[in-house]
Amino acid sequence: MAGGAQPRGPAARAAGAPGLLPLLLLLLSAAAILHRGDGQNLVTEDVTVVEGDVATISCRVKNSDDSVIQLLNPNRQTIYFRDFRPLKDSRFQLVNFSNSELRVSLTNVSISDEGRYFCQLYTDPPQEIYTTITVLVPPRNLVIDIQKEIAVEGEEIELNCTAMASRPATTIRWFKGNKELTGKSEVEQWSDMYTVTSQLVLKVGREDDGVPVICLVDHPAVKDLQTQRYLEVMYKPQVRVSQNYPVQGLTREGEPLELTCAAFGKPQPTDMRWLRVDDEMPQHVVVSGSNLLISNLNKTDNGTYRCEASNAVGKSHADYMLFVYDTTATTEPAVHDSRAGEEGAIRSVDHAVVGGVVAVVVFAMLCLLIILGRYFARHKGTYFTHEAKGADDAADADTAIINAEGGQNNSEEKKEYFI
């Protein structure tokens, strides 16, 4: 064939096929993508950030050789190539660029920003390492629902605390005052978000009135997030009788006595009255509201006086046991019994129990005396039998003495004989 020699070798083939150059670049990029893991020179760390905050990604080179560093997003779009930002998302800002570090910040982070970000170093061979951004979402709302706004003592009420739309799921803790309680939680997942509801069943008493019940959230995205509800508990009156006069000492015949009844409840007691237990109230007793006055005590006033109070929840009472002493009495009296109780419950000393104990003690003492008497009687009879043996048949006193001594000797001889 006429003409010069045809070029041969790889250079000639490359020159003759200009479409191969982009293919070679693509293969180099693919090699960089396939090379993962530790990377000989690249260092980075995972990032955890709260939604709306700023995340900082750092690609560092341990032994810099002036190779090119770039950062790519989860879709493998270049965020920064050296100090140039091809990506149009202005939330990415360059914090630091040098031969050994590319540091970029991402503001106003959202859940859509979560994923793997790639640091690439164009060396031979190319190196790549990735960092993971994890986005935390605090609960959007924290609400306590209570089954009953107003409860009665002794009832069980249900409270529910809901923490909505968090990521990850929250942990809910309950407190009544400073005491931690245990609730039962349920978790619902909606897409990438979690809603947690915790149920608490609580039996309330009068001591719980006005006490806060606190719902506290444990979540890595938020601290000290809590809400509370104050318990409102209604309860029967608590009744107490106090002695105003005499302040101390005996309630003597002819002297005055003044008692005061105090009652507290929720709602506040509206009905309060005095009565005498198991007997009619003496005519000379003056009752004025919560006060009871006896101007001139006498023995017929002895008995138990009761103050009753009631409200919408129920009725309660307190008793005062009165004993009138003689005018000359000086000894300290037994403490007047002023006791609180509920309707229908009369608290008194159980005399039957005391009497039973006394009877048992007396019976035991009688049995002991009988046993001791029989014991001494038996030994006394034996003594007289030995001393008087042979004296019963004597004609006179001298003979009786002689016979008694002889009888004793004979008895001893008989005793030795029988042995």
Disulfide bonds with the S-S distance in Angstrom:
Cys59-Cys119 1.81
Cys161-Cys215 1.82
Cys261-Cys307 1.91
